[in-house]
Amino acid sequence: MAAELHVELVAADRQVWSGEATLVVARTTSGDIGVMPGHQPLLGVLESGPVTIRTSDGATVVAAVHGGFISFADNKLSLLAEIAELSDEIDVQRVERELERAKAEGDASAERRAEVRLRAVSGS
């Protein structure tokens, strides 16, 4: 069995995902980071972007994350997000309408949130 790390992805209002993984990739203020079992302890600030989790059974979980913190120690990774949603929870048509509205209104932060959600759905 491959080495694993325990992952907790938590939003301000709920636990989004919890389980065992072999790799987690997230965007921080210092750039993208990949965390695998045995990684050095870390504490960082999450940027808006997709978080990709490779589960122990070979599946991939993608979530749109908007701000928060990442912490890793003793093979336990915590992603504490202001807002997070799994890609399969995202209504693409609604997000596309939100993106168009944000562009029309010149709301850069709403536009960024919509783009991150669409990237999470597409897996990129």
C-alpha positions in Angstrom: 0.0 0.0 0.0 1.3 3.5 -0.9 2.0 6.0 1.8 -1.0 8.1 2.7 -1.8 11.4 4.3 -5.1 12.3 6.0 -6.9 15.3 4.4 -9.6 17.5 5.9 -11.1 20.1 3.6 -13.3 22.4 5.7 -15.2 25.5 4.7 -16.6 28.1 7.1 -20.0 26.4 7.1 -19.3 22.7 6.7 -16.8 19.8 6.2 -16.4 19.5 2.5 -14.3 16.4 2.2 -12.3 14.1 4.5 -10.2 11.0 3.7 -6.9 9.5 2.8 -4.8 10.7 -0.1 -1.5 10.3 -1.8 -1.2 13.9 -3.2 -2.9 17.2 -2.7 -2.2 20.2 -5.0 -3.3 23.7 -3.9 -2.6 27.3 -4.7 -1.0 29.4 -2.0 0.2 33.0 -1.8 3.7 31.6 -2.5 2.5 29.6 -5.6 1.2 26.2 -6.2 2.2 23.5 -3.8 2.0 19.7 -3.9 1.9 17.9 -0.6 2.7 14.2 -0.4 3.1 11.9 2.7 6.3 12.8 4.6 6.2 16.5 3.4 7.9 19.0 5.6 5.5 20.7 8.1 4.0 23.8 6.5 1.5 26.6 7.2 0.3 28.8 4.3 -2.4 31.1 3.1 -4.6 29.7 0.3 -5.4 31.7 -2.8 -8.5 31.2 -4.8 -8.1 28.2 -7.1 -8.8 24.6 -7.6 -7.6 22.1 -5.0 -6.8 18.6 -6.4 -6.8 15.6 -4.2 -5.5 12.2 -5.4 -7.2 9.7 -3.1 -5.7 6.5 -1.9 -7.9 4.5 -4.2 -6.7 6.4 -7.3 -9.7 8.7 -7.7 -9.3 12.5 -8.1 -11.4 15.0 -6.1 -11.4 18.6 -7.2 -12.8 21.5 -5.2 -13.0 25.2 -5.8 -11.5 27.0 -2.8 -11.7 30.7 -2.1 -9.2 31.9 0.5 -8.2 30.3 3.8 -5.2 28.4 5.2 -3.3 25.2 4.6 -1.5 23.3 7.3 0.5 20.1 7.3 2.2 18.1 10.1 2.4 14.4 11.0 0.9 13.3 7.7 -2.3 15.3 8.4 -3.2 18.0 5.9 -5.9 20.6 6.8 -7.4 23.0 4.3 -9.4 25.6 6.1 -11.3 27.6 3.4 -13.5 30.6 3.6 -15.6 29.0 0.8 -15.1 25.6 -0.8 -17.3 23.4 -3.0 -16.6 20.1 -4.7 -16.6 20.2 -8.5 -19.6 17.9 -8.7 -21.7 20.3 -6.6 -21.2 23.2 -9.0 -24.0 24.2 -11.3 -22.1 25.1 -14.5 -24.9 27.0 -16.1 -25.5 29.2 -13.0 -21.8 29.9 -12.7 -21.6 30.9 -16.4 -24.5 33.4 -15.8 -22.7 34.7 -12.7 -19.5 35.2 -14.8 -21.3 37.1 -17.5 -23.1 39.3 -14.9 -19.7 40.0 -13.1 -18.1 40.9 -16.4 -21.0 43.3 -17.3 -20.8 44.9 -13.9 -17.0 45.1 -13.8 -16.9 43.0 -10.5 -13.4 41.6 -10.7 -13.7 39.5 -7.5 -17.0 37.9 -8.5 -15.5 37.2 -11.9 -12.5 35.5 -10.3 -14.7 33.4 -8.1 -16.8 32.2 -11.1 -13.6 31.5 -13.1 -12.2 29.4 -10.2 -15.4 27.4 -10.0 -15.4 26.7 -13.7 -11.8 25.6 -13.6 -12.6 23.2 -10.8 -15.3 21.6 -12.9 -13.1 21.3 -15.9 -10.3 19.8 -13.7 -7.7 22.4 -14.7 
